[in-house]
Amino acid sequence: MAQFFQIHPDNPQGRLIGQAADIVTSGGVIVYPTDSAYAIGCRLGEKLAVERIRVLRQLDKNHNFTLMCRDLSELATYAKVDNQMFRLLKNHTPGSYTFIMPATAEVPRRLIHPKRKTIGIRVPDNPIALALIEAVGEPLMSCSLIMPGDEQPLTDPYDIRDTLEHQVELVIDGGFCGLEATTVIDLTGDEPQLIRQGCGAIDEILG
């Protein structure tokens, strides 16, 4: 049975954030709010938790997982970045974007796209998500909470609890946080390429 924490969207309660971080570091799978929609995530190195998410979302081996980071200081650890990439990311983070980038050897192989050797990088503009990542002490392995057969993410934390109460360890109710997933931009080529249009504006990036 999943635990259910109601956390203030603007001023997250430190006690509850700490408890949520303990669940993550103990290998748990959690649902938490971001600046685009609710996400499902786990600790970066937890193989069993990652596989549970893969099964729950019915993701194939080519799915690009995302590392949810607290800021860009962690970027070079997990992604190969040049000066042009860094400037673009600096101008658009935190925000509702996922950037596909070449992964470094620090990223577990099971999270990397098997052919392209890429990983998604994201810095959310959401106080709960940022506080949680800070408390865990490393990026969260995450993906949008879009259930098999659905086109849009789940948005109501009570519906999420009813749907996933036996499949995750924690659902964080952070209020309404959006209906759309992130905008996904591929930065592995000579020019940024739009992979998915979401709630992040693209004019400045692709213009």
C-alpha beads as a LAMMPS data file, in Angstrom:
LAMMPS data file: protein, C-alpha beads

207 atoms
206 bonds

1 atom types
1 bond types

-500.0 500.0 xlo xhi
-500.0 500.0 ylo yhi
-500.0 500.0 zlo zhi

Masses

1 110.0

Atoms # bond

1 1 1 0.000 0.000 0.000
2 1 1 1.494 3.311 -1.087
3 1 1 2.038 6.058 1.435
4 1 1 0.424 9.397 0.589
5 1 1 2.105 12.679 1.576
6 1 1 0.426 16.043 1.153
7 1 1 3.302 18.494 0.687
8 1 1 2.923 22.255 0.303
9 1 1 3.681 23.209 -3.327
10 1 1 5.534 26.430 -2.451
11 1 1 6.971 25.691 1.002
12 1 1 7.636 21.940 1.209
13 1 1 7.656 20.571 4.769
14 1 1 11.206 19.453 5.520
15 1 1 10.065 16.490 7.613
16 1 1 7.982 15.033 4.793
17 1 1 10.681 15.713 2.195
18 1 1 13.133 13.831 4.408
19 1 1 10.777 10.883 4.722
20 1 1 10.235 10.849 0.956
21 1 1 13.992 10.906 0.378
22 1 1 14.392 7.955 2.766
23 1 1 11.872 5.983 0.698
24 1 1 13.840 6.753 -2.469
25 1 1 17.226 5.856 -0.981
26 1 1 15.740 2.619 0.367
27 1 1 14.908 1.539 -3.192
28 1 1 11.321 2.753 -3.402
29 1 1 9.405 3.957 -6.448
30 1 1 7.616 7.260 -5.958
31 1 1 5.259 9.615 -7.787
32 1 1 6.010 13.313 -7.346
33 1 1 5.032 16.671 -8.887
34 1 1 7.134 18.637 -11.357
35 1 1 6.602 21.890 -13.247
36 1 1 4.966 20.074 -16.168
37 1 1 3.076 17.075 -14.770
38 1 1 3.479 14.288 -12.235
39 1 1 6.501 12.048 -12.713
40 1 1 7.435 8.574 -11.505
41 1 1 10.946 8.074 -10.259
42 1 1 13.484 6.189 -8.192
43 1 1 17.108 6.284 -7.143
44 1 1 19.586 6.369 -9.995
45 1 1 21.320 3.095 -9.181
46 1 1 18.319 0.979 -8.151
47 1 1 18.082 -1.708 -10.825
48 1 1 14.906 -3.358 -9.476
49 1 1 13.102 -0.030 -9.076
50 1 1 14.012 0.976 -12.633
51 1 1 12.673 -2.331 -13.951
52 1 1 9.435 -1.859 -12.002
53 1 1 8.958 1.523 -13.663
54 1 1 9.762 0.047 -17.067
55 1 1 7.104 -2.653 -16.575
56 1 1 4.522 -0.243 -15.134
57 1 1 4.932 2.161 -18.043
58 1 1 5.422 -0.698 -20.570
59 1 1 8.575 0.972 -21.878
60 1 1 10.783 -0.710 -24.445
61 1 1 14.576 -0.856 -24.306
62 1 1 14.880 2.218 -26.526
63 1 1 13.131 4.560 -24.100
64 1 1 15.249 7.543 -23.081
65 1 1 15.036 7.835 -19.304
66 1 1 15.557 11.232 -17.691
67 1 1 17.836 12.275 -14.868
68 1 1 16.024 14.893 -12.791
69 1 1 18.768 17.216 -11.523
70 1 1 18.683 19.984 -8.911
71 1 1 20.803 22.330 -11.085
72 1 1 23.377 22.321 -13.859
73 1 1 26.301 21.666 -11.490
74 1 1 25.631 17.934 -11.889
75 1 1 25.487 18.104 -15.669
76 1 1 29.073 17.211 -16.587
77 1 1 28.955 14.141 -14.344
78 1 1 26.207 12.499 -16.377
79 1 1 26.252 14.147 -19.830
80 1 1 28.892 15.203 -22.334
81 1 1 28.339 18.903 -22.875
82 1 1 30.070 21.556 -24.969
83 1 1 29.924 25.319 -24.466
84 1 1 27.058 25.835 -26.914
85 1 1 24.949 23.171 -25.186
86 1 1 25.699 24.627 -21.778
87 1 1 24.615 28.116 -22.802
88 1 1 21.334 26.765 -24.154
89 1 1 20.657 24.776 -20.987
90 1 1 21.585 27.682 -18.747
91 1 1 19.037 29.878 -20.538
92 1 1 16.224 27.313 -20.262
93 1 1 16.660 25.730 -16.841
94 1 1 14.979 25.278 -14.543
95 1 1 12.007 24.703 -16.797
96 1 1 9.694 22.264 -18.545
97 1 1 12.301 20.805 -20.886
98 1 1 14.042 17.466 -21.225
99 1 1 17.317 17.622 -23.137
100 1 1 18.652 14.478 -24.833
101 1 1 22.435 14.444 -24.556
102 1 1 25.350 12.006 -24.912
103 1 1 25.711 10.082 -21.655
104 1 1 28.919 9.674 -19.686
105 1 1 30.172 6.453 -18.119
106 1 1 28.623 7.562 -14.803
107 1 1 25.129 6.754 -16.087
108 1 1 24.115 3.101 -15.548
109 1 1 23.943 1.297 -18.903
110 1 1 20.349 0.191 -18.321
111 1 1 19.264 3.856 -18.371
112 1 1 21.087 4.747 -21.583
113 1 1 19.564 4.450 -25.043
114 1 1 21.257 1.218 -26.247
115 1 1 22.096 2.447 -29.752
116 1 1 22.517 6.188 -29.367
117 1 1 24.167 6.143 -25.892
118 1 1 22.081 9.101 -24.764
119 1 1 20.305 10.183 -21.594
120 1 1 17.648 12.786 -20.833
121 1 1 18.627 15.664 -18.529
122 1 1 16.086 17.896 -16.796
123 1 1 16.050 20.603 -14.089
124 1 1 12.452 21.053 -12.905
125 1 1 11.055 24.406 -11.779
126 1 1 9.123 22.905 -8.866
127 1 1 9.967 23.430 -5.159
128 1 1 8.913 19.909 -4.113
129 1 1 10.925 18.184 -6.838
130 1 1 14.000 20.325 -6.179
131 1 1 13.821 19.798 -2.417
132 1 1 13.468 16.054 -2.924
133 1 1 16.466 15.848 -5.267
134 1 1 18.494 17.914 -2.788
135 1 1 17.535 15.597 0.077
136 1 1 18.355 12.451 -1.904
137 1 1 21.735 13.942 -2.811
138 1 1 21.794 12.817 -6.440
139 1 1 19.557 13.013 -9.534
140 1 1 16.342 11.010 -9.627
141 1 1 15.767 8.562 -12.464
142 1 1 12.397 9.703 -13.790
143 1 1 9.859 9.640 -16.568
144 1 1 6.440 11.209 -17.099
145 1 1 3.537 9.405 -15.465
146 1 1 1.803 8.455 -18.708
147 1 1 0.095 5.101 -18.322
148 1 1 -0.015 2.532 -21.146
149 1 1 -2.699 3.492 -23.672
150 1 1 -2.906 7.106 -22.439
151 1 1 -1.674 10.157 -24.317
152 1 1 -1.589 12.538 -21.355
153 1 1 0.003 12.164 -17.886
154 1 1 -2.094 11.392 -14.819
155 1 1 -2.799 14.687 -13.049
156 1 1 -4.924 14.075 -9.936
157 1 1 -2.906 12.738 -6.972
158 1 1 -5.950 10.944 -5.546
159 1 1 -6.562 9.175 -8.859
160 1 1 -2.856 8.350 -8.991
161 1 1 -3.026 6.814 -5.519
162 1 1 -6.070 4.733 -6.458
163 1 1 -4.415 3.557 -9.678
164 1 1 -0.942 2.813 -8.330
165 1 1 -1.421 2.162 -4.611
166 1 1 -0.022 -1.377 -4.922
167 1 1 2.705 -0.531 -7.459
168 1 1 4.621 2.325 -5.836
169 1 1 5.805 3.093 -2.308
170 1 1 4.787 6.765 -2.193
171 1 1 2.528 9.277 -3.930
172 1 1 3.252 12.936 -3.160
173 1 1 0.249 15.234 -3.433
174 1 1 1.693 18.577 -4.469
175 1 1 -1.515 19.955 -5.916
176 1 1 -2.227 20.540 -9.587
177 1 1 0.999 20.896 -11.561
178 1 1 -0.029 20.719 -15.206
179 1 1 -1.549 18.582 -17.934
180 1 1 1.345 18.294 -20.362
181 1 1 4.648 16.499 -20.327
182 1 1 7.906 18.334 -21.002
183 1 1 9.154 19.536 -24.341
184 1 1 11.937 17.160 -25.436
185 1 1 14.913 18.597 -27.332
186 1 1 17.693 16.467 -28.823
187 1 1 21.093 18.143 -28.491
188 1 1 23.210 15.372 -30.004
189 1 1 23.343 16.812 -33.528
190 1 1 24.681 19.998 -35.057
191 1 1 21.412 21.815 -34.294
192 1 1 18.760 21.311 -31.571
193 1 1 15.984 19.003 -32.790
194 1 1 12.428 18.879 -31.452
195 1 1 11.468 15.352 -30.390
196 1 1 8.240 16.134 -28.520
197 1 1 6.299 19.365 -28.164
198 1 1 5.178 19.761 -24.567
199 1 1 4.592 22.709 -22.288
200 1 1 8.021 24.296 -22.814
201 1 1 8.155 26.977 -25.527
202 1 1 10.488 26.198 -28.423
203 1 1 10.758 29.494 -30.348
204 1 1 14.021 30.623 -28.755
205 1 1 15.592 27.154 -28.894
206 1 1 14.798 26.294 -32.497
207 1 1 14.547 29.799 -33.887

Bonds

1 1 1 2
2 1 2 3
3 1 3 4
4 1 4 5
5 1 5 6
6 1 6 7
7 1 7 8
8 1 8 9
9 1 9 10
10 1 10 11
11 1 11 12
12 1 12 13
13 1 13 14
14 1 14 15
15 1 15 16
16 1 16 17
17 1 17 18
18 1 18 19
19 1 19 20
20 1 20 21
21 1 21 22
22 1 22 23
23 1 23 24
24 1 24 25
25 1 25 26
26 1 26 27
27 1 27 28
28 1 28 29
29 1 29 30
30 1 30 31
31 1 31 32
32 1 32 33
33 1 33 34
34 1 34 35
35 1 35 36
36 1 36 37
37 1 37 38
38 1 38 39
39 1 39 40
40 1 40 41
41 1 41 42
42 1 42 43
43 1 43 44
44 1 44 45
45 1 45 46
46 1 46 47
47 1 47 48
48 1 48 49
49 1 49 50
50 1 50 51
51 1 51 52
52 1 52 53
53 1 53 54
54 1 54 55
55 1 55 56
56 1 56 57
57 1 57 58
58 1 58 59
59 1 59 60
60 1 60 61
61 1 61 62
62 1 62 63
63 1 63 64
64 1 64 65
65 1 65 66
66 1 66 67
67 1 67 68
68 1 68 69
69 1 69 70
70 1 70 71
71 1 71 72
72 1 72 73
73 1 73 74
74 1 74 75
75 1 75 76
76 1 76 77
77 1 77 78
78 1 78 79
79 1 79 80
80 1 80 81
81 1 81 82
82 1 82 83
83 1 83 84
84 1 84 85
85 1 85 86
86 1 86 87
87 1 87 88
88 1 88 89
89 1 89 90
90 1 90 91
91 1 91 92
92 1 92 93
93 1 93 94
94 1 94 95
95 1 95 96
96 1 96 97
97 1 97 98
98 1 98 99
99 1 99 100
100 1 100 101
101 1 101 102
102 1 102 103
103 1 103 104
104 1 104 105
105 1 105 106
106 1 106 107
107 1 107 108
108 1 108 109
109 1 109 110
110 1 110 111
111 1 111 112
112 1 112 113
113 1 113 114
114 1 114 115
115 1 115 116
116 1 116 117
117 1 117 118
118 1 118 119
119 1 119 120
120 1 120 121
121 1 121 122
122 1 122 123
123 1 123 124
124 1 124 125
125 1 125 126
126 1 126 127
127 1 127 128
128 1 128 129
129 1 129 130
130 1 130 131
131 1 131 132
132 1 132 133
133 1 133 134
134 1 134 135
135 1 135 136
136 1 136 137
137 1 137 138
138 1 138 139
139 1 139 140
140 1 140 141
141 1 141 142
142 1 142 143
143 1 143 144
144 1 144 145
145 1 145 146
146 1 146 147
147 1 147 148
148 1 148 149
149 1 149 150
150 1 150 151
151 1 151 152
152 1 152 153
153 1 153 154
154 1 154 155
155 1 155 156
156 1 156 157
157 1 157 158
158 1 158 159
159 1 159 160
160 1 160 161
161 1 161 162
162 1 162 163
163 1 163 164
164 1 164 165
165 1 165 166
166 1 166 167
167 1 167 168
168 1 168 169
169 1 169 170
170 1 170 171
171 1 171 172
172 1 172 173
173 1 173 174
174 1 174 175
175 1 175 176
176 1 176 177
177 1 177 178
178 1 178 179
179 1 179 180
180 1 180 181
181 1 181 182
182 1 182 183
183 1 183 184
184 1 184 185
185 1 185 186
186 1 186 187
187 1 187 188
188 1 188 189
189 1 189 190
190 1 190 191
191 1 191 192
192 1 192 193
193 1 193 194
194 1 194 195
195 1 195 196
196 1 196 197
197 1 197 198
198 1 198 199
199 1 199 200
200 1 200 201
201 1 201 202
202 1 202 203
203 1 203 204
204 1 204 205
205 1 205 206
206 1 206 207
